[in-house]
Amino acid sequence: MKAILLLEDGTVFEGKSFGAKGYKCGEVVFNTSMAGYQEILTDPSYHEQIITMAYPLIGNYGTNKQDWESKKNFVSGFIVKENCNYPSNWRNQQSLSDYLKENNIVGLEGIDTRALVKHIRTLGAMRGIISSDEFNIKTLKQKLDEYPGLVGRDIVKNVTSKKPYKWDKGVIDVLENKELKPEKKYKVVALDFGIKQNILRLLRSHGCEVLVVPAKTSAADILAKKPDGVFLSNGPGDPAPVDYAVDNVRKLLGKVPIFGICLGHQILSLALGAKTYKLKFGHRGANHPVMNLRTGQIEITSQNHGFCVDMDSLAHKDVELTHLNLNDKTNEGLFSKKLKAFSVQYHPEASPGPHDSNYLFNDFIKLMKKA
């Protein structure tokens, strides 16, 4: 059975279908990770995106229930060069194709993913429609023209939790089947803009009592819970329309230690008076080099974002720029000693990715301890 991808500029890629039947619109992007496809599929930050995996062979170790990063899959479509129908791994429970079918995700394989990645890299991420049951280009174009894209829209409201909940699971050593759950010493309220579960696991494994709250929770409600720290999570889309979160974070500044990741970094920056802009094709992968400007050390990082903080607009006198992307010199982190707040654009919790940046969770603990 065939499947098709139509881009907004009229470019068509035709290949084989795997996974679910149907069609869906989204922003077409690429990820350079060699592994971690299941974590990518369940990362809420990929809401309304059609993901192209740059690595040619995907699915070779299958899927399992333990590697989910949220309650469901949020992607609009999944594109690979070659899908492996016969996975081999001691943790495998289901093939990638069966997994996509069960979770109603349309997959496309057998296209020249190098050509698609180069097209996006040259012209930028663009709207697209992936289909495995409709192949008339005129019909698909009409459906695509109705899709508004991500800029200027608040899509955090589609992925955030509906009500507060407590999190009490720590990081698990899969080889020893041991969960790291030390004594709880700090109370953290985590604002859920599309939070990954490994962030919550790491907070718990660093001795935090974690309460996750919806994105629209007010600053007054957060402070009423008397937290030792507030965490601002990752999430999808354009940060600027999430103005309610920016306003609430602005009211929290200086009153409680704050740690933000990805969209949380952008929302903290907007609360400090900065501006954000859309990157040409975004940063998505597990191998992005970032320099820690305070130490001079280079971290290999996991990243997933299509928007960025404008460094020139971040002129707050109490804010220090701490991290820099070495690929394109964009902002990757900030710190304010006076306001007891810091954030990074990348994902120190990895999943998938390297662990070079795990120290940031210890920095959060130190900030809360000092406060």
LUMDOMI-629575 format. One record per residue (C-alpha): residue number from 1; x, y, z. Coordinates in nm, 4 decimals. Example, Ala and Ser with C-alpha at 12.3 -4.5 7.8 and 13.67 -1.06 7.14 Angstrom:
> 1:1.2300:-0.4500:0.7800
> 2:1.3670:-0.1060:0.7140
//
This chain:
> 1:0.0000:0.0000:0.0000
> 2:0.1298:0.3444:-0.0821
> 3:0.1485:0.6648:0.1177
> 4:0.2198:1.0211:0.0130
> 5:0.3605:1.3429:0.1574
> 6:0.2601:1.6764:0.0052
> 7:0.4468:1.9909:0.1126
> 8:0.2988:2.3391:0.0991
> 9:0.5371:2.4342:-0.1842
> 10:0.3881:2.1571:-0.3995
> 11:0.6695:1.9035:-0.3570
> 12:0.5451:1.5428:-0.3428
> 13:0.7153:1.2367:-0.1912
> 14:0.5549:0.9000:-0.2596
> 15:0.6451:0.5764:-0.0808
> 16:0.4967:0.2847:0.1106
> 17:0.2484:0.3012:0.3961
> 18:0.3133:0.1522:0.7379
> 19:0.1203:0.2072:1.0571
> 20:-0.2322:0.3510:1.0496
> 21:-0.4483:0.4435:0.7514
> 22:-0.5632:0.8013:0.7181
> 23:-0.4247:1.1499:0.6650
> 24:-0.3052:1.4344:0.8835
> 25:-0.1600:1.7836:0.8480
> 26:0.1361:1.9176:1.0428
> 27:0.4690:2.0931:1.0230
> 28:0.7243:1.8730:0.8458
> 29:1.0539:1.8573:1.0399
> 30:1.3537:1.6277:1.0687
> 31:1.5333:1.4643:1.3619
> 32:1.8970:1.3508:1.3399
> 33:1.8860:1.0958:1.6263
> 34:1.9972:0.7408:1.5487
> 35:1.7708:0.5938:1.8188
> 36:1.4974:0.6952:2.0610
> 37:1.2129:0.6998:1.8087
> 38:0.9562:0.5874:2.0666
> 39:1.0511:0.8665:2.3071
> 40:1.0249:1.1084:2.0141
> 41:0.6789:0.9813:1.9195
> 42:0.5516:1.0281:2.2753
> 43:0.7124:1.3683:2.3366
> 44:0.4295:1.6291:2.3541
> 45:0.6708:1.8872:2.2087
> 46:0.6136:1.7174:1.8705
> 47:0.2397:1.7907:1.8728
> 48:0.1198:1.8789:1.5189
> 49:0.4519:1.7810:1.3576
> 50:0.5303:1.5249:1.0891
> 51:0.8702:1.3841:1.1843
> 52:1.1311:1.2704:0.9333
> 53:1.4071:1.0542:1.0814
> 54:1.7383:1.1354:0.9141
> 55:1.8967:0.8051:1.0184
> 56:1.8049:0.5500:0.7481
> 57:1.7049:0.2409:0.9533
> 58:1.4357:0.2881:1.2184
> 59:1.2462:0.0290:1.4229
> 60:1.5240:-0.2271:1.4622
> 61:1.4808:-0.2594:1.8407
> 62:1.1014:-0.2398:1.8428
> 63:0.8943:-0.0654:2.1091
> 64:0.7950:-0.1203:2.4710
> 65:0.5630:0.0267:2.7362
> 66:0.8473:0.1544:2.9563
> 67:0.9884:0.4095:2.7095
> 68:0.6795:0.6276:2.6770
> 69:0.7441:0.9940:2.7618
> 70:0.3792:1.0954:2.8106
> 71:0.0282:0.9530:2.8291
> 72:-0.0135:0.9301:2.4498
> 73:0.1402:1.0003:2.1092
> 74:0.1146:1.3561:1.9817
> 75:0.2841:1.3505:1.6384
> 76:0.0932:1.4027:1.3146
> 77:0.2983:1.1576:1.1089
> 78:0.6220:0.9580:1.0935
> 79:0.8590:0.9240:0.7964
> 80:1.1555:0.6850:0.7631
> 81:1.3819:0.5578:0.4876
> 82:1.3493:0.1956:0.5953
> 83:1.1227:0.0494:0.8621
> 84:1.2400:-0.2716:1.0315
> 85:0.9579:-0.5260:1.0517
> 86:1.1641:-0.7810:1.2449
> 87:1.2983:-0.6017:1.5549
> 88:1.5431:-0.7732:1.7869
> 89:1.5886:-0.6523:2.1451
> 90:1.5385:-0.8065:2.4890
> 91:1.2959:-0.5259:2.5812
> 92:1.0946:-0.5376:2.2584
> 93:0.7179:-0.5856:2.2960
> 94:0.5838:-0.4669:1.9603
> 95:0.7126:-0.3739:1.6149
> 96:0.7178:-0.0064:1.5201
> 97:0.4620:-0.0652:1.2434
> 98:0.2157:-0.2331:1.4823
> 99:0.2831:0.0405:1.7378
> 100:0.1963:0.3160:1.4880
> 101:-0.1157:0.1297:1.3802
> 102:-0.2326:0.0811:1.7397
> 103:-0.1746:0.4506:1.8172
> 104:-0.3342:0.5788:1.4942
> 105:-0.0166:0.7337:1.3477
> 106:0.0279:0.7416:0.9694
> 107:0.3724:0.6224:0.8610
> 108:0.5573:0.6673:0.5318
> 109:0.8648:0.4651:0.4337
> 110:1.0733:0.4041:0.1239
> 111:1.1261:0.7668:0.0209
> 112:1.4611:0.9421:-0.0157
> 113:1.4739:1.0944:0.3330
> 114:1.8084:1.2587:0.2503
> 115:1.6371:1.4569:-0.0259
> 116:1.3515:1.5545:0.2079
> 117:1.5908:1.6626:0.4844
> 118:1.7957:1.8694:0.2370
> 119:1.4749:2.0265:0.1052
> 120:1.3685:2.1321:0.4556
> 121:1.7197:2.2445:0.5448
> 122:1.7345:2.4641:0.2342
> 123:1.3816:2.6064:0.2318
> 124:1.2897:2.5697:0.5980
> 125:1.0319:2.3659:0.7878
> 126:0.6955:2.3889:0.6168
> 127:0.3390:2.2708:0.6422
> 128:0.2607:1.9326:0.4934
> 129:0.0003:1.6576:0.4745
> 130:0.0766:1.2861:0.5040
> 131:-0.1798:1.0403:0.3692
> 132:-0.2223:0.6674:0.3235
> 133:-0.5834:0.6680:0.1973
> 134:-0.6185:0.9777:-0.0211
> 135:-0.3809:1.0394:-0.3118
> 136:-0.5474:1.3092:-0.5211
> 137:-0.3060:1.6032:-0.5037
> 138:-0.5773:1.8652:-0.5549
> 139:-0.7851:1.7215:-0.2693
> 140:-0.4823:1.6983:-0.0406
> 141:-0.3820:2.0562:-0.1233
> 142:-0.7286:2.1806:-0.0285
> 143:-0.7022:2.0059:0.3083
> 144:-0.3488:2.1418:0.3609
> 145:-0.4565:2.4972:0.2776
> 146:-0.7007:2.4787:0.5690
> 147:-0.4231:2.3933:0.8179
> 148:-0.3008:2.7156:0.9894
> 149:0.0469:2.6010:1.0960
> 150:0.2102:2.6697:1.4326
> 151:0.3016:3.0397:1.4323
> 152:0.0767:3.2557:1.6470
> 153:-0.1248:2.9638:1.7885
> 154:-0.1401:2.8330:2.1445
> 155:-0.1219:2.4537:2.1122
> 156:0.0014:2.4016:2.4685
> 157:-0.3663:2.3892:2.5687
> 158:-0.3978:2.0651:2.3674
> 159:-0.1252:1.8772:2.5559
> 160:-0.1256:2.0097:2.9141
> 161:-0.2780:1.8090:3.1984
> 162:-0.6428:1.8777:3.2783
> 163:-0.5918:1.8766:3.6560
> 164:-0.3035:1.8658:3.9088
> 165:-0.1448:1.5311:3.9931
> 166:0.1405:1.4059:4.2091
> 167:0.4356:1.2239:4.0531
> 168:0.6271:0.9643:4.2551
> 169:0.8241:0.7516:4.0086
> 170:1.2034:0.7751:3.9963
> 171:1.4616:0.6860:3.7326
> 172:1.4920:0.3089:3.6815
> 173:1.8180:0.1247:3.6188
> 174:1.6904:-0.1204:3.3542
> 175:1.9841:-0.3579:3.4040
> 176:1.9321:-0.3936:3.7793
> 177:1.5578:-0.3174:3.7704
> 178:1.6126:-0.0700:4.0536
> 179:1.4232:0.2563:4.1027
> 180:1.6060:0.5569:4.2476
> 181:1.3739:0.7195:4.5038
> 182:1.5651:0.9027:4.7784
> 183:1.4058:1.0883:5.0687
> 184:1.1929:1.3849:4.9622
> 185:1.3605:1.7088:5.0717
> 186:1.2191:1.9706:4.8330
> 187:0.8677:2.0453:4.7120
> 188:0.8542:2.1303:4.3407
> 189:0.5530:2.2517:4.1438
> 190:0.5959:2.1652:3.7759
> 191:0.3998:2.3702:3.5219
> 192:0.2960:2.1282:3.2495
> 193:0.3285:2.2796:2.9024
> 194:0.3748:1.9281:2.7561
> 195:0.6100:1.7732:3.0103
> 196:0.8247:1.4663:2.9425
> 197:0.8073:1.1979:3.2083
> 198:1.1839:1.1571:3.2339
> 199:1.2022:1.5147:3.3654
> 200:0.9628:1.4113:3.6414
> 201:1.1608:1.0933:3.7093
> 202:1.4814:1.2908:3.7469
> 203:1.3222:1.5468:3.9779
> 204:1.1933:1.2635:4.1988
> 205:1.5332:1.0891:4.1884
> 206:1.6951:1.4120:4.3086
> 207:1.4837:1.4099:4.6239
> 208:1.1912:1.6220:4.5091
> 209:0.8248:1.5894:4.5957
> 210:0.6659:1.6705:4.2596
> 211:0.3242:1.8209:4.1944
> 212:0.2366:1.8690:3.8265
> 213:-0.0159:2.1430:3.7506
> 214:-0.1939:2.2583:3.4297
> 215:-0.0344:2.5310:3.2174
> 216:-0.2939:2.7928:3.3160
> 217:-0.2408:2.7542:3.6932
> 218:-0.2061:3.1040:3.8400
> 219:0.0992:3.2336:4.0234
> 220:-0.1172:3.2836:4.3338
> 221:-0.2270:2.9192:4.3315
> 222:0.1319:2.8038:4.2856
> 223:0.2652:3.0183:4.5711
> 224:-0.0218:2.9019:4.7929
> 225:0.1243:2.5511:4.7727
> 226:0.4454:2.6885:4.9316
> 227:0.6895:2.5190:4.6904
> 228:1.0669:2.5219:4.7328
> 229:1.0953:2.5584:4.3566
> 230:0.8948:2.5889:4.0355
> 231:0.9747:2.3943:3.7196
> 232:0.8762:2.5178:3.3702
> 233:0.8433:2.2265:3.1294
> 234:0.9043:2.1666:2.7626
> 235:0.6125:2.1877:2.5213
> 236:0.5057:2.2411:2.1590
> 237:0.4706:2.5337:1.9249
> 238:0.5080:2.9095:1.9433
> 239:0.5747:3.0427:2.2975
> 240:0.4444:3.3956:2.2318
> 241:0.0707:3.3083:2.2304
> 242:0.1077:3.1288:2.5668
> 243:0.0784:3.4725:2.7289
> 244:-0.1035:3.3484:3.0391
> 245:0.2023:3.1406:3.1317
> 246:0.4384:3.4311:3.0641
> 247:0.2297:3.6545:3.2908
> 248:0.2228:3.3975:3.5716
> 249:0.5981:3.3356:3.5511
> 250:0.6589:3.7113:3.5650
> 251:0.4656:3.7168:3.8944
> 252:0.6770:3.4285:4.0311
> 253:1.0149:3.5859:3.9524
> 254:1.2177:3.6584:4.2651
> 255:0.9686:3.4841:4.4934
> 256:1.0699:3.1221:4.4357
> 257:1.3576:2.9441:4.2513
> 258:1.2685:2.8648:3.8892
> 259:1.4152:2.6097:3.6459
> 260:1.2955:2.5955:3.2842
> 261:1.3610:2.3581:2.9951
> 262:1.2904:2.4160:2.6221
> 263:0.9522:2.5938:2.5984
> 264:0.9985:2.6704:2.9690
> 265:1.3212:2.8525:2.8768
> 266:1.1368:3.0575:2.6145
> 267:0.8507:3.1447:2.8510
> 268:1.0967:3.2496:3.1230
> 269:1.2794:3.4657:2.8677
> 270:0.9540:3.6290:2.7549
> 271:0.8720:3.6976:3.1210
> 272:1.2089:3.8747:3.1467
> 273:1.1220:4.0994:2.8514
> 274:1.2867:3.9110:2.5655
> 275:1.1422:3.8238:2.2262
> 276:1.1318:3.4911:2.0426
> 277:1.1452:3.4052:1.6727
> 278:1.0980:3.0993:1.4524
> 279:1.4082:2.9112:1.3430
> 280:1.4429:2.8180:0.9771
> 281:1.4293:2.4437:1.0353
> 282:1.4697:2.4055:1.4103
> 283:1.6977:2.1943:1.6264
> 284:1.5929:1.8312:1.6614
> 285:1.8310:1.5508:1.7489
> 286:2.0566:1.4024:2.0132
> 287:2.3911:1.5423:1.8993
> 288:2.3836:1.9231:1.9204
> 289:2.7003:2.0863:2.0615
> 290:2.6426:2.3560:2.3235
> 291:2.9088:2.5596:2.5047
> 292:2.8684:2.6359:2.8731
> 293:2.9916:2.9971:2.8738
> 294:3.0654:2.9851:3.2464
> 295:3.3018:2.6863:3.2300
> 296:3.4062:2.6769:2.8635
> 297:3.3054:2.3111:2.8464
> 298:3.1178:2.1639:2.5505
> 299:2.8055:1.9557:2.6067
> 300:2.6533:1.7242:2.3485
> 301:2.2816:1.7780:2.3926
> 302:1.9390:1.6470:2.2982
> 303:1.7210:1.9157:2.1395
> 304:1.3713:1.9646:2.0034
> 305:1.2536:2.3177:1.9322
> 306:1.1469:2.5268:1.6351
> 307:1.1498:2.8668:1.8087
> 308:1.4352:3.0507:1.9760
> 309:1.5075:3.3379:2.2144
> 310:1.6486:3.6522:2.0530
> 311:1.9687:3.7205:2.2491
> 312:1.9767:4.0884:2.1509
> 313:1.6323:4.1387:2.3040
> 314:1.7366:3.9832:2.6354
> 315:1.8731:4.3021:2.7851
> 316:1.7599:4.2489:3.1454
> 317:2.0402:4.3802:3.3678
> 318:2.0107:4.0890:3.6110
> 319:2.0294:3.8123:3.3459
> 320:2.3450:3.6289:3.2375
> 321:2.3644:3.4287:2.9136
> 322:2.5071:3.0895:3.0098
> 323:2.4899:2.8582:2.7074
> 324:2.5483:2.8978:2.3324
> 325:2.4671:2.6650:2.0428
> 326:2.7868:2.6011:1.8466
> 327:2.6061:2.5124:1.5239
> 328:2.4321:2.8462:1.4715
> 329:2.5326:3.0592:1.7755
> 330:2.1750:3.0777:1.9077
> 331:2.0909:3.1179:2.2761
> 332:2.0747:2.7959:2.4786
> 333:2.0557:2.9137:2.8406
> 334:2.0316:3.1959:3.0939
> 335:2.0687:3.2564:3.4671
> 336:1.9625:3.5303:3.7075
> 337:2.1240:3.5184:4.0497
> 338:1.9060:3.8006:4.1810
> 339:1.5801:3.6441:4.0589
> 340:1.6850:3.2860:4.1469
> 341:1.5941:3.1616:3.7996
> 342:1.7716:2.9717:3.5226
> 343:1.6776:2.7786:3.2109
> 344:1.8167:2.5955:2.9089
> 345:1.6831:2.5577:2.5570
> 346:1.7923:2.1951:2.5236
> 347:1.6885:1.8757:2.7099
> 348:1.9194:1.7754:2.9979
> 349:1.6857:1.4865:3.0786
> 350:1.7829:1.3351:2.7382
> 351:1.5531:1.0401:2.6472
> 352:1.6795:0.9993:2.3876
> 353:2.0245:1.1486:2.4070
> 354:2.3464:1.2023:2.6015
> 355:2.3747:1.2747:2.9737
> 356:2.6302:1.5583:2.9589
> 357:2.3818:1.8071:3.1044
> 358:2.2423:1.6093:3.3994
> 359:2.4232:1.8510:3.6325
> 360:2.1458:2.1070:3.5764
> 361:1.9116:1.9118:3.8034
> 362:2.1754:1.9329:4.0781
> 363:2.1980:2.3076:4.0101
> 364:1.8229:2.3322:4.0715
> 365:1.8604:2.1462:4.4023
> 366:2.1427:2.3803:4.5064
> 367:1.9342:2.6871:4.4169
> 368:1.6424:2.5615:4.6261
> 369:1.8727:2.4669:4.9143
> 370:2.0317:2.8128:4.9132
> 371:1.6920:2.9849:4.8973
//
